[in-house]
Amino acid sequence: MNVFSQTLDAVKKSWKILMADKELIIFPVLSGILCLLVSASFYFPISASGHDIVELYTQDRAGFIVLAFLFYFFNYFLITFFNCAVIACAEIRMAGGNPTLSDGFKASWSVVTFIAAWAMVEATVGMVLKMLQGRGGRRNLITGGLGALWTMASFFVAPRLVIDRIDPFTALKSAWSDVKGNWGHQLVGGISFELLTFLAVLPAFLFLLKSGFSNMVAVAFAVIWILLVALLISTLKSIFQASLYLSMKDRAVR
């Protein structure tokens, strides 16, 4: 019950911070746009070559692995960069300051080498998990479990990068203690955000069902609504990371 109340308190605090600094949503917007551009920069050249992904993998496996690694790396770099920007601004707000977008960019840029190193780790792990993935059954179950464990173990890496200026390899040394001491907070937080997402997108789906999928205006409205919800939840999760991390540090000091 203590874990439950602490986690819900962190979720509520995250919402209050977002309401005080609504401009923080710009960070995930930029992250999403740049990730789409990265995807397009990989997709269109491959498409123009007349080959699909399967053919590329069959004909040049080494080249495919390099391209896949670069794709993962650039996306993880962008996601982590803007995630760190939100976390930095959330820390300033929780310390009683008034953060600006500039503060977020400066904080992320100051640890850009750490972010790049972490993106390389994330890309490597992501590729390994993808290669281990099978076509269903026990193999996918194991891979999914490993992926979930990795997500939990790496949950506080971004806050450590930008708040404490710790390199990702040193940050990962605390991964096991993080999982043991905070898995309950992460689980309750994850369920809370999933529930919030479901409740927030439900009106869009109900409106779409009532209007009909052939109604393009209704479809456009539903898509925009869902995108806005996704951006809000993404920003809230980053703020939640900062809130939970700072709470964890406070508990450790006590």
Secondary structure, DSSP 8 states (H G I E B T S, - for coil): -HHHHHHHHHHHHHHHHHHH-GGGGHHHHHHHHHHHHHHHHHHHHHHHTT--HHHHHHH-HHHHHHHHHHHHHHHHHHHHHHHHHHHHHHHHHHTT----HHHHHHHHHHTHHHHHHHHHHHHHHHHHHHHH--SSSHHHHHHHHHHHHHHHHTTTHHHHHHHS---HHHHHTTHHHHHHHHHHHHHHHHHHHHHHHHHHHHHHHHHHHHH-TT-HHHHHHHHHHHHHHHHHHHHHHHHHHHHHHHHHHHHHH-
